[in-house]
Amino acid sequence: MTNSGSTSTHILMMVHSYYLRDHRVRREAESLISWGYKVSCIYVEPDKNITHASLFNGVHLIPLHASYPAGKKRFVDVILKMGRIAKKIPFDVLHAHDLDALTAARFFSGSLKKKLLIYDSHELYLNSVSLQHRKITKTFWAIAEYLAIQRANRVITVCESIASILQDRYKLKLKPDVIRNFSEKFISVTAKSDFMKIALEIKERVSAMVLYHGVIREGRGLDLLFDMLAADSSTGAIICGDGPMLEALKQRSENENIANRILFTGFIDRSGFYCLSAIADIGYCYIEPTNPSYYYSLPNKLTEYIQAGLPVLASNLPEISKILHTYGAGITIPEKHIHHTDLSKAIHEIVKGKDNMSNNLKKAQDLLNWDNEQLRLKKLYHELFNTLN
């Protein structure tokens, strides 16, 4: 085993998602590259035409293709393929992102002899939406997580609440390290988004513009937002992202005659996001606590909005509200039983006091960013290697 930061130290990451859109995985991988490690990442590639490994910002990307679109067969298929690829790669550290990748590591534990294993838990997987009302499947994953987490040399997660739950649940001697999903510092944008003209036209028709950035799916307060847009003609919205609810929301905007106040961009890159954030007044970060994983979430979009200089309107959940109340970077509203009139009131309250929040946002930008947060990852790897040497 080589020392921390050596160019001959090879870290193999595995993730059951598309690398280029998984900001946490990408940030961690590129930070490790910047510290002198060699990093490879096995990931699920959605484009069937991409079959060969490639280099992206120094990270060696190794694509695999799922043979099934969803369900148990997909998980098993991806886990088996991950393990088979991992067995052919010489590495020093296996950094498994979430439980499915950790399970792949466990199933192929023969490849892990004398290797370091890091488990990076992005959420409370056993309490996620996908496992609700599925007792048998949940039991399988509970056993898998228990067995694999005991093998891990270090455990990482996204917030203090989840770290405490994992430690208590699995009687871990060492509390999981917390590395939060913080965005990079704000970048100055010179290019203009193709959507700027439409966004500016909407802005002229309304007194408040709400920006949502993320996956378009249930549990993100989008139905509530559209209820408010239908009732409050003085508010518009920019919806950045794609997902299972996108087409239904587009149809709803047409049916309810609010399409002229809503811009759907689909997936958008970082520079496009910052272009449009300059037009918006508020960043929308409403998470519905339909399960413990959502309840304790600390979404990437929270600091994306802060870095863009947008005050945040969010649900009153523990990890989110802790940041907003500590830094005065936005306001929270009840996470349950809220009416669209309450949402409208909160939006216009933020717009009215937006100038008063600007100094708070600038202070938060200086502290809540990946440049600072990545130092926790660097410290973890340093400690890990020092323990062994």
PAMARBA-755896 format. One line per field, with one value per residue (C-alpha): residue in one letter; x, y, z. Coordinates in nm, 4 decimals. Last residue first. Example, Ala and Ser with C-alpha at 12.3 -4.5 7.8 and 13.67 -1.06 7.14 Angstrom:
BEGIN
r: S A
x: 1.3670 1.2300
y: -0.1060 -0.4500
z: 0.7140 0.7800
end
This chain:
BEGIN
r: N L T N F L E H Y L K K L R L Q E N D W N L L D Q A K K L N N S M N D K G K V I E H I A K S L D T H H I H K E P I T I G A G Y T H L I K S I E P L N S A L V P L G A Q I Y E T L K N P L S Y Y Y S P N T P E I Y C Y G I D A I A S L C Y F G S R D I F G T F L I R N A I N E N E S R Q K L A E L M P G D G C I I A G T S S D A A L M D F L L D L G R G E R I V G H Y L V M A S V R E K I E L A I K M F D S K A T V S I F K E S F N R I V D P K L K L K Y R D Q L I S A I S E C V T I V R N A R Q I A L Y E A I A W F T K T I K R H Q L S V S N L Y L E H S D Y I L L K K K L S G S F F R A A T L A D L D H A H L V D F P I K K A I R G M K L I V D V F R K K G A P Y S A H L P I L H V G N F L S A H T I N K D P E V Y I C S V K Y G W S I L S E A E R R V R H D R L Y Y S H V M M L I H T S T S G S N T M
x: 0.1340 -0.2213 -0.3607 -0.1739 -0.3492 -0.6956 -0.6097 -0.4964 -0.8004 -1.0323 -0.8463 -0.8775 -1.2486 -1.2990 -1.0985 -1.3572 -1.6044 -1.4042 -1.3600 -1.7010 -1.8865 -2.0724 -1.8267 -1.7699 -2.1143 -2.2752 -2.1121 -2.2369 -2.5862 -2.6045 -2.4993 -2.7724 -3.0492 -3.1663 -3.1950 -3.4340 -3.6772 -3.9761 -3.8913 -3.8703 -4.2102 -4.3546 -4.2454 -4.3633 -4.7135 -4.7390 -4.6357 -4.8920 -5.1580 -5.0571 -5.1647 -4.9268 -5.0245 -4.6689 -4.3142 -4.3998 -4.2227 -3.8578 -3.6832 -3.3665 -2.9927 -2.9940 -2.6720 -2.7694 -3.1406 -3.0837 -2.8237 -3.0176 -3.3396 -3.1972 -3.0602 -3.3720 -3.6558 -3.8655 -3.9355 -3.7407 -3.7460 -3.3878 -3.2422 -3.0586 -2.6981 -2.6018 -2.3787 -2.6818 -2.8963 -2.6354 -2.5962 -2.9522 -2.9542 -2.7166 -2.9844 -2.9375 -3.1817 -3.2891 -3.6631 -3.6107 -3.4343 -3.6797 -3.9772 -4.2509 -4.0751 -4.1712 -3.8663 -3.9118 -3.5928 -3.7068 -3.4428 -3.5860 -3.5658 -3.4794 -3.3151 -2.9548 -3.0408 -3.0952 -2.7337 -2.6090 -2.8061 -2.6784 -2.3203 -2.3815 -2.5390 -2.9120 -3.1412 -3.4867 -3.5438 -3.9098 -4.0085 -4.3340 -4.5406 -4.6883 -4.7682 -5.0165 -5.3345 -5.4424 -5.4444 -5.1185 -4.9308 -5.0758 -4.9420 -4.5929 -4.6235 -4.7233 -4.4333 -4.1789 -4.3027 -4.0688 -3.7516 -3.5868 -3.4171 -3.4551 -3.8034 -3.8116 -4.1194 -4.3563 -4.5548 -4.8031 -5.0788 -5.1166 -5.3720 -5.2312 -4.8750 -4.9584 -5.1046 -4.7974 -4.5637 -4.7633 -4.7455 -4.3723 -4.2999 -4.0045 -4.1587 -4.2639 -4.0190 -3.8588 -3.4947 -3.3184 -3.3269 -3.6358 -3.6256 -3.9068 -3.9703 -4.1672 -4.3332 -4.4535 -4.4987 -4.1534 -3.9902 -4.1697 -4.0095 -3.6718 -3.7010 -3.7947 -3.4942 -3.2555 -3.3450 -3.0571 -2.8287 -2.5788 -2.2041 -2.0082 -2.0749 -1.8699 -1.8557 -2.0018 -1.8097 -1.8614 -2.1730 -2.2022 -2.3339 -2.1935 -1.9043 -1.9804 -1.7526 -1.9384 -1.9112 -1.6435 -1.7358 -2.0304 -2.3272 -2.5045 -2.8229 -2.6668 -2.3777 -2.6025 -2.8527 -2.5818 -2.4264 -2.7737 -2.8356 -2.4853 -2.5144 -2.4025 -2.2399 -1.8991 -1.8054 -1.4468 -1.2654 -1.5750 -1.6228 -1.8864 -2.0719 -2.0918 -2.2646 -2.5138 -2.5863 -2.6605 -2.8774 -3.0795 -3.0945 -3.2530 -3.4950 -3.6014 -3.6740 -3.8908 -4.0708 -4.1532 -4.4052 -4.1464 -3.8223 -3.8043 -3.9009 -3.5895 -3.5743 -3.3289 -3.1156 -3.0737 -2.8952 -2.5712 -2.3836 -2.0167 -1.8721 -1.4925 -1.3058 -0.9282 -0.7616 -0.5677 -0.8270 -1.0849 -1.0978 -1.2232 -1.4962 -1.6845 -2.0280 -1.9231 -1.8031 -2.1208 -2.3147 -2.1291 -2.2230 -2.5897 -2.5638 -2.4431 -2.1166 -1.8420 -1.4840 -1.2555 -0.9003 -0.5734 -0.6652 -0.5747 -0.8752 -1.0034 -1.2035 -1.3711 -1.5213 -1.6812 -1.8109 -1.9668 -2.1316 -2.2841 -2.4140 -2.5563 -2.7480 -2.8758 -3.0032 -3.1588 -3.3302 -3.4790 -3.6602 -3.5719 -3.4636 -3.2921 -2.9601 -2.7766 -2.4791 -2.1342 -1.9006 -1.5455 -1.4443 -1.0787 -1.0876 -0.8413 -1.1054 -1.2837 -1.0774 -1.2500 -1.3374 -1.5151 -1.8794 -2.0512 -2.3066 -2.5558 -2.5844 -2.7235 -2.3812 -2.3929 -2.0688 -1.7317 -1.4994 -1.1221 -0.9040 -0.5248 -0.4381 -0.2334 -0.4414 -0.6138 -0.7264 -0.8880 -1.0750 -1.1914 -1.3333 -1.5080 -1.6664 -1.7808 -1.9349 -2.1246 -2.2364 -2.3918 -2.4880 -2.1616 -2.1294 -2.4619 -2.5807 -2.5114 -2.1720 -1.8340 -1.5093 -1.1662 -0.8845 -0.5328 -0.2343 0.0562 0.0239 0.0842 -0.1575 -0.1712 0.1131 0.1359 0.0000
y: 0.2584 0.1310 0.4042 0.6688 0.5554 0.5990 0.9234 1.0830 0.9506 1.0996 1.4319 1.4709 1.3925 1.6526 1.9005 1.8515 2.0594 2.3813 2.3903 2.2213 2.5262 2.6449 2.8874 3.1770 3.1375 3.1564 3.4945 3.6215 3.4876 3.6650 3.9917 3.9529 3.8664 4.2248 4.2773 3.9824 4.1133 4.1792 3.8871 3.6564 3.7660 3.7250 3.3641 3.2921 3.4252 3.2178 2.9043 2.9699 3.0186 2.6821 2.5127 2.3296 2.0129 1.8905 2.0228 2.3570 2.6542 2.7474 3.0757 3.1775 3.2308 3.3453 3.1515 2.9387 2.9376 2.8213 2.5620 2.4064 2.4273 2.1932 1.9356 1.9271 1.9616 2.2781 2.2709 2.5177 2.8653 2.9643 3.3091 3.3082 3.4239 3.1528 2.9930 2.9830 2.8201 2.5533 2.5207 2.3902 2.2154 1.9465 1.8124 1.7619 1.4832 1.3862 1.3759 1.2402 0.9280 0.9066 0.8670 1.0865 1.3949 1.6168 1.8159 2.1807 2.3370 2.6247 2.8892 3.2405 3.5603 3.4194 3.6072 3.5580 3.1946 3.1501 3.2181 3.0190 2.7128 2.7413 2.7503 2.4407 2.2311 2.1965 1.8942 1.9929 2.3658 2.4053 2.7720 2.8574 3.1770 3.1346 2.7698 2.8798 2.8009 2.5171 2.2503 2.3742 2.3835 2.0408 1.8948 2.0240 1.8895 1.5458 1.5463 1.6239 1.3923 1.0994 1.3072 1.6091 1.9195 2.2958 2.4335 2.8130 2.9571 3.2524 3.4341 3.7217 3.4934 3.3251 3.0414 2.8249 2.8995 2.7976 2.4624 2.4220 2.4685 2.2243 1.9635 2.0295 1.9810 1.7510 1.4235 1.3107 1.3596 1.6202 1.5715 1.8942 2.2714 2.4746 2.8516 3.0797 3.4190 3.6860 4.0027 3.8528 3.9466 4.0954 3.7877 3.5661 3.7552 3.7355 3.3584 3.3214 3.5268 3.3493 2.9970 2.9557 3.0287 3.3088 3.2648 3.4964 3.3195 3.3921 3.0765 3.0459 2.8167 2.4432 2.2903 2.1240 1.7738 1.7221 1.5024 1.3561 1.0792 0.7797 0.7375 0.4873 0.1938 0.1107 -0.0452 -0.1059 0.0929 0.3351 0.4322 0.4473 0.6714 0.9055 0.9489 1.0030 1.2950 1.4385 1.4746 1.3286 0.9956 0.8327 0.4960 0.3850 0.0509 -0.1219 -0.4896 -0.4223 -0.2095 -0.5063 -0.7511 -0.5000 -0.3467 -0.6846 -0.7926 -0.4708 -0.5035 -0.8489 -0.7329 -0.4399 -0.6743 -0.8925 -0.5993 -0.4046 -0.1401 0.1382 0.0109 0.2387 0.5433 0.5198 0.4022 0.1159 0.3499 0.6134 0.8437 0.9044 0.6308 0.6309 0.2968 0.2900 -0.0393 -0.0761 -0.3728 -0.6584 -0.9016 -0.7016 -0.9079 -1.2055 -0.9745 -1.0094 -1.0259 -0.7611 -0.5129 -0.5597 -0.5029 -0.1761 -0.0689 -0.1405 0.0234 0.3655 0.4772 0.2201 0.3520 0.0543 0.1391 -0.0132 -0.1107 -0.3606 -0.3961 -0.7307 -0.8197 -0.4780 -0.5526 -0.8744 -0.7049 -0.4178 -0.6565 -0.8647 -0.5587 -0.4077 -0.7264 -0.7769 -0.4211 -0.4371 -0.7680 -0.6272 -0.3462 -0.1110 -0.0761 -0.4175 -0.5075 -0.2323 -0.1010 -0.0615 0.2315 0.2646 0.6264 0.7013 1.0339 1.3023 1.5575 1.2864 0.9983 0.7213 0.3531 0.1952 0.1099 0.4381 0.3667 0.2301 0.5763 0.5334 0.4513 0.2937 0.3611 0.2033 0.4836 0.5016 0.7318 0.7697 0.9783 1.2988 1.5382 1.6857 1.3360 1.2875 1.6159 1.5002 1.1769 1.3479 1.6105 1.3563 1.1254 1.4080 1.5612 1.2451 1.3738 1.2899 0.9571 0.8093 0.5961 0.2685 0.3858 0.2180 0.4003 0.2437 0.4328 0.3590 0.4734 0.5000 0.8789 0.8972 1.1212 0.9143 0.6647 0.3400 0.0000
z: 0.7508 0.7941 1.0203 0.8206 0.5043 0.6514 0.8254 0.4981 0.3162 0.5783 0.5881 0.2105 0.2272 0.4992 0.2911 0.0156 0.2180 0.1896 -0.1875 -0.2161 -0.0895 0.2179 0.3760 0.1346 -0.0209 0.3242 0.3865 0.0494 0.1191 0.4521 0.2876 0.0229 0.2689 0.3271 -0.0487 -0.0737 0.1879 -0.0386 -0.2669 0.0356 0.1666 -0.1832 -0.1915 0.1633 0.0897 -0.2257 -0.0387 0.2336 -0.0357 -0.1844 0.1378 0.3713 0.5508 0.6032 0.5635 0.7175 0.5574 0.5698 0.5003 0.3230 0.3647 0.7267 0.7848 1.0816 0.9926 0.6353 0.7334 1.0198 0.8157 0.5518 0.7962 1.0155 0.7624 0.7457 0.3731 0.1653 0.0112 -0.0586 -0.1159 -0.4491 -0.4754 -0.7249 -0.4605 -0.2290 -0.4971 -0.5669 -0.1892 -0.1503 -0.4897 -0.3620 -0.1321 0.2427 0.3215 0.6716 0.6012 0.2493 0.3778 0.6677 0.4289 0.2808 0.4133 0.1156 0.0063 -0.0913 -0.2243 -0.4461 -0.5224 -0.5252 -0.7304 -1.0735 -1.3616 -1.2455 -1.1744 -1.5478 -1.6387 -1.3382 -1.4489 -1.8051 -1.6754 -1.4645 -1.7369 -1.7992 -1.8074 -1.9324 -1.9750 -1.8791 -1.8556 -1.6807 -1.6924 -2.0421 -1.9584 -1.6894 -1.8800 -1.6476 -1.9182 -2.0716 -1.7383 -1.6559 -1.9765 -1.8987 -1.5461 -1.6731 -1.9200 -1.6486 -1.3745 -1.4473 -1.4684 -1.6237 -1.4972 -1.4755 -1.4036 -1.4255 -1.2558 -1.2638 -0.9938 -1.0198 -1.1526 -0.8145 -0.8171 -1.0960 -0.9892 -0.6316 -0.7351 -0.9579 -0.6612 -0.4494 -0.7247 -0.7495 -0.3808 -0.4472 -0.3271 -0.6722 -0.9563 -1.1789 -1.0778 -0.9926 -1.0279 -0.9370 -0.9851 -0.8676 -1.0291 -0.8450 -0.9744 -1.3014 -1.6679 -1.7312 -1.5793 -1.8295 -2.1177 -1.9436 -1.9103 -2.2772 -2.3890 -2.1523 -2.2641 -2.5101 -2.2160 -2.2523 -2.2243 -1.9938 -1.6654 -1.3555 -1.1458 -0.7991 -0.5683 -0.6142 -0.4654 -0.1271 -0.0791 0.2700 0.3716 0.7138 0.8389 0.9810 1.3605 1.4564 1.6776 1.4547 1.6302 1.2967 1.3575 1.6052 1.3759 1.0712 1.2526 1.3820 1.0368 0.8872 1.1230 1.0814 0.7044 0.3696 0.4522 0.4681 0.6195 0.6716 0.6659 0.5358 0.6238 0.8888 0.6348 0.3987 0.6315 0.7731 0.4323 0.2723 0.5653 0.5428 0.1635 0.1882 0.4590 0.2414 -0.0487 0.1744 0.3356 0.0187 0.1400 0.1002 -0.0501 -0.3566 -0.1518 0.0643 0.4247 0.3708 0.1558 0.4242 0.1800 -0.0091 0.1780 0.0766 0.1897 0.1772 0.1348 0.1598 -0.0059 0.1581 0.0209 -0.1703 -0.4899 -0.2902 -0.1638 -0.4914 -0.3329 -0.0812 -0.3444 -0.5445 -0.2240 -0.1676 -0.5201 -0.4454 -0.1031 -0.1997 -0.3607 -0.3134 -0.2878 -0.3442 -0.2454 -0.3662 -0.7218 -0.9922 -1.2247 -1.3559 -1.0442 -1.0553 -1.3979 -1.2736 -0.9591 -1.1460 -1.3917 -1.1141 -0.9286 -1.2487 -1.3406 -0.9872 -0.9709 -1.3179 -1.2470 -0.9285 -1.1077 -1.3905 -1.7545 -1.7850 -1.9481 -1.7662 -1.9597 -1.8090 -1.8529 -1.7152 -1.6616 -1.5862 -1.4023 -1.5159 -1.6057 -1.8066 -1.9488 -2.1424 -2.1113 -2.4053 -2.4704 -2.5457 -2.8180 -2.5646 -2.4069 -2.0535 -1.8993 -1.5534 -1.3652 -1.2911 -1.1780 -1.1963 -0.9883 -0.9691 -0.6665 -0.6730 -0.4659 -0.7735 -0.8770 -0.5369 -0.5833 -0.9267 -0.7856 -0.4944 -0.7167 -0.9754 -0.7165 -0.5487 -0.8777 -1.0187 -1.3619 -1.5395 -1.3564 -1.4634 -1.1741 -0.9895 -0.8625 -0.8245 -0.7451 -0.7818 -0.6125 -0.7373 -0.5319 -0.7782 -0.8042 -0.4313 -0.2442 0.0717 0.0977 -0.0940 0.0000
end
